[in-house]
C-alpha cells in the first residue's frame, strides 16, 4: 500500500478560522441587540400612543389594544394576557361605547371629568405596562407610570379644563362637538399606535404641547 501524506494546516490556519467564527458570533450578537433595541423602541412608542389616547377616552385605547392582542397584531406582556380574552374584549367594548355616549350629554361630561383624570392615569399606566415586553418589571412599571400615566393624566386634565371653559362660555352647547372630537382622536391615535408606533409617539408629544397651549390661550382670553 502506498502511504499517503495528509497535509495539516499550520497553527496559524486554526487561529484564523477561530477568529472568523468569533467575528460571525459577534456580528450575530450585535444584530440581535439591535433588533431588541428596535423592539423596545417600538414598544415604548406603542405604549405612549395608547396611553395618550387614554387621556381622551379611558376605555377606547384599552379596547383597541385588546382587539390588537386578540388578533395577534401586537405583543403583550405575559402578565397581561387576560387583555386578549373574550370577556375582556366584550367588557372593554361595551365600556368604550357607554363612555363615548355619556360624554355627549352636557353636565354629565363635566361630572365624568372629575373621575376621568385619575382613571386616565391608571389606564395609561396599565396599557403601557401591558405592551412593554422583554423588559425588567422595574423598568416596565417605571416607564408605564412616568410616561404612560403622565401622558394620559396630562391630556385628560387639559381636556377637562378646556371643557370647563366651554361650559362657562357656551353654556355647554359646544361640549358635544368637543366630545366627538375627543372620541375620534382617541380612536385615531390608538389605531395609529398599533400600526405606526413611532408616528403615534410623535403625534402624542405634539398633541400634549398643542392642548396645553390652547387651554392657556383660552383661559387668558376668558380672563
C-alpha positions in Angstrom: 0.0 0.0 0.0 1.2 3.5 -0.8 1.3 5.7 2.2 -0.4 9.0 1.5 0.7 12.0 3.3 -2.0 14.1 4.7 -1.1 17.8 5.0 -2.4 19.5 8.0 -2.8 23.3 8.2 -0.4 25.1 10.4 -1.4 26.6 13.7 -2.0 29.9 12.1 -4.8 28.4 10.0 -6.7 27.2 13.0 -6.3 30.6 14.6 -7.7 32.3 11.5 -10.7 30.0 11.5 -11.4 30.7 15.2 -11.1 34.4 14.5 -13.6 34.2 11.7 -16.0 32.2 13.9 -15.7 34.7 16.7 -16.3 37.6 14.2 -19.5 35.9 12.9 -20.7 35.3 16.5 -20.1 38.9 17.5 -21.9 40.1 14.4 -24.9 38.0 15.2 -24.9 39.1 18.8 -24.7 42.8 17.7 -27.6 42.2 15.3 -29.7 40.6 18.0 -29.0 43.5 20.3 -30.0 46.0 17.6 -33.3 44.1 16.9 -34.0 44.0 20.6 -33.4 47.7 20.8 -35.7 48.4 17.9 -38.4 46.2 19.5 -38.0 48.2 22.8 -38.4 51.5 21.0 -41.5 50.2 19.1 -43.0 49.0 22.4 -42.4 52.4 24.0 -44.0 54.2 21.0 -46.9 51.8 21.1 -47.4 52.3 24.8 -47.1 56.1 24.8 -49.6 56.3 21.9 -52.2 54.1 23.6 -51.6 55.9 27.0 -52.1 59.3 25.4 -55.3 58.1 23.9 -56.5 57.2 27.4 -56.3 60.9 28.2 -59.2 61.4 25.7 -61.2 58.3 26.5 -60.3 55.8 29.2 -61.7 52.7 27.7 -61.2 53.2 23.9 -57.4 52.5 23.8 -57.8 49.6 26.2 -60.4 48.1 23.8 -58.4 48.7 20.7 -55.3 47.2 22.4 -57.4 44.2 23.4 -58.6 43.7 19.8 -55.0 44.0 18.5 -53.7 41.5 21.0 -56.6 39.1 20.4 -55.8 39.0 16.7 -52.0 38.8 17.3 -51.2 42.2 15.8 -49.2 43.4 18.8 -47.3 41.5 21.5 -48.4 41.8 25.2 -46.6 41.4 28.5 -47.1 37.9 29.9 -48.8 39.4 32.9 -51.5 41.0 30.8 -52.5 38.1 28.6 -56.0 38.4 30.0 -56.5 41.5 27.8 -56.9 39.2 24.8 -59.6 37.2 26.5 -63.2 37.3 25.1 -64.7 38.6 28.4 -62.2 41.4 28.5 -62.8 42.2 24.8 -66.6 42.4 25.3 -66.4 44.3 28.6 -64.0 46.9 27.2 -66.0 47.3 24.0 -69.2 48.0 25.9 -67.5 50.3 28.3 -66.0 52.3 25.4 -69.4 52.8 23.8 -71.1 53.8 27.1 -68.3 56.2 27.9 -68.3 57.8 24.5 -72.1 58.3 24.5 -72.1 59.7 28.1 -69.7 62.4 27.1 -72.3 63.7 24.6 -74.6 64.7 27.4 -73.9 68.2 28.9 -73.3 68.3 32.7 -72.7 64.6 32.6 -69.5 65.2 30.7 -68.3 67.6 33.5 -69.1 65.0 36.1 -67.2 62.4 34.2 -64.2 64.7 34.0 -64.0 64.7 37.8 -63.2 61.0 37.8 -61.6 60.7 34.4 -58.3 62.4 35.2 -57.3 59.8 37.9 -58.8 56.9 35.9 -56.9 58.1 32.7 -53.6 58.0 34.7 -54.4 54.4 35.8 -55.5 53.4 32.3 -52.4 54.9 30.7 -50.1 53.2 33.1 -51.8 49.8 32.6 -52.0 49.9 28.8 -48.3 50.9 28.6 -47.2 48.2 31.0 -49.2 45.7 29.0 -47.4 46.5 25.8 -43.9 46.6 27.3 -42.4 43.2 26.6 -38.9 41.8 27.2 -38.1 44.4 29.9 -37.5 44.0 33.6 -40.5 44.6 35.8 -38.9 47.6 37.4 -38.2 49.3 34.1 -41.6 48.4 32.8 -43.5 49.9 35.6 -41.2 53.0 35.9 -41.8 53.8 32.2 -45.5 52.9 32.5 -46.1 55.2 35.5 -44.0 58.1 34.3 -44.5 58.1 30.5 -47.9 56.3 30.3 -49.7 57.6 33.3 -48.1 61.0 32.9 -49.2 61.4 29.3 -52.7 60.2 30.0 -53.2 62.4 33.1 -51.8 65.5 31.3 -54.1 65.1 28.3 -57.1 64.3 30.5 -56.5 67.2 32.8 -56.1 69.6 29.9 -59.2 68.5 28.0 -61.2 68.7 31.3 -60.0 72.3 31.8 -61.0 73.1 28.2 -64.4 71.6 28.7 -64.9 73.7 31.8 -64.1 76.8 29.8 -66.5 75.7 27.1 -69.3 75.1 29.6 -68.9 78.5 31.0 -68.7 80.4 27.7 -71.2 78.4 25.6 -73.5 77.0 28.4 -72.4 73.5 27.4 -73.7 73.8 23.9 -70.3 73.3 22.3 -69.4 70.4 24.6 -70.9 67.6 22.4 -68.8 68.8 19.5 -65.7 68.7 21.6 -66.6 65.2 22.9 -67.0 63.9 19.4 -63.5 65.3 18.5 -62.0 63.7 21.6 -63.5 60.3 20.8 -62.4 60.5 17.3 -58.9 61.4 18.4 -58.8 58.5 20.9 -59.8 56.1 18.1 -57.4 57.5 15.6 -54.4 57.8 17.9 -54.9 54.3 19.3 -55.1 52.8 15.8 -52.0 54.7 14.8 -50.2 53.4 17.9 -51.0 49.8 16.8 -49.9 50.2 13.2 -47.4 53.1 13.3 -45.9 53.3 16.9 -43.2 55.8 16.1 -45.7 58.2 14.4 -48.1 57.8 17.3 -45.3 58.7 19.7 -44.5 61.9 17.8 -48.2 62.7 17.5 -48.8 62.2 21.2 -46.0 64.7 22.1 -47.3 67.3 19.7 -50.9 66.8 20.9 -49.8 67.4 24.6 -48.0 70.6 23.6 -50.9 71.8 21.5 -53.5 71.1 24.1 -51.6 72.8 26.9 -51.0 75.8 24.6 -54.7 76.0 23.6 -56.0 75.8 27.2 -53.6 78.5 28.4 -54.6 80.8 25.5 -58.3 80.3 26.0 -58.0 80.9 29.8 -56.2 84.1 29.1 -58.9 85.3 26.7 -61.6 84.4 29.2 -59.8 86.2 32.0 
